[in-house]
């Protein structure tokens, strides 16, 4: 189906994409809707408050206690695995498997 050209006096419709608004504009609009005069919505936090919040909410990785627990768990798992692998049934099964593989006639 061929496109029909528009007359020169007709402007094609485009979807309207809203422009992003600065944060100050959004906050001013919210204050005006709430009936609050041009005052900041919250006082800016002081330095000690910010420092305390950062101290409480930091999570830079595992602490020493977490490392210790992880190390103990890994050592316990290794001991259990060593006990299973060196047990008589596993050693016997592996020995039988290797002997059977070596005795195959090709």
N, C-alpha and C positions, 0 to 999 in steps of 0.2 A: 504494500500500500504506500503510494508516494506521499511525501509530506507536502502539505499545502502551506505556502508562505503566508505569514501574517501581514495584514495591511500595515502601512507605516505608522498609523496612529494608535496601534494596539501594542501594549507592553506585555510581554509574556509573564505569567505568574511564576514566582520562585518561592520555594518554601522559606519561611522566615526562621532563621536560626538566631536565638537570643545571644547577645554578646555577654561574655562573662563580666560580672560586676565586681568591682573592688570590695574587699571585706568591709571597709569603712562605710560604703554605700549600703551594704546589706545590713550592717549593724544599725545604721541610722534609720533604715526602713523599719526594722524590728522595734526600735525604741519608739518610733512614731506610732506604729500600730498598737503598741502596749500603752501609749499615752505617757511615756516618760520623756521629760525634756532632754535637751542635748547634753546629757551627762554620760560619761562612760558607763557601760552596763555593770562592770565590776571594777573595783580599784585594782591597779596593777599590783602583782605580788611583790612583796619586799624581798630583799636579798636573802635574809635568813629563812624565809618560808620556802623559797626556791631551793636553797641548799638542803633543807630538811627533806623536801619532797624528792629530790634527786637521791639523797642518801637512802630513803626508804624504798624507792622504786627501781633501784639498780639491780640488774641481773647480768653480770658480766661473764658468767660461766659457772662451772662447778666450784664449790668451796672445798676446803681441805677435807672436811668430813665426808662429803660426797665422793671425793677421790678415794678415801680410805675404804668406804663401803664398797665402791666399785672394784677396788683391788682385791678385797677379801672375797667378794662374790666370784671374781674371775679365778682366784686361786682355788676356791672350793670346787668350782666347776671343773677345773683342770685335774684336781685330785680324783673326783668322781669318774671323769673320763679315763684317766690313767688306770684306775681300778677296774673299769669295765674292759678296757682293751687288753690289759695284762691278765685277765681272768682265764681260768683253764678252758672254758668253753670257747671263748673267742680265739685264743691261741690255737686250740685244736682245730677249729674251723678254718682258720687262715692257713695252718700247716697242711691240712687236707686239700684245700683249694690249690695251693702252690704245687703240691705233689701231683695232683690230678692234671694241672696245666702242663707240668713238665713231662708227664708220661703220655701225652697225646701223640698218636702216630699220624704223621702227615703223609 
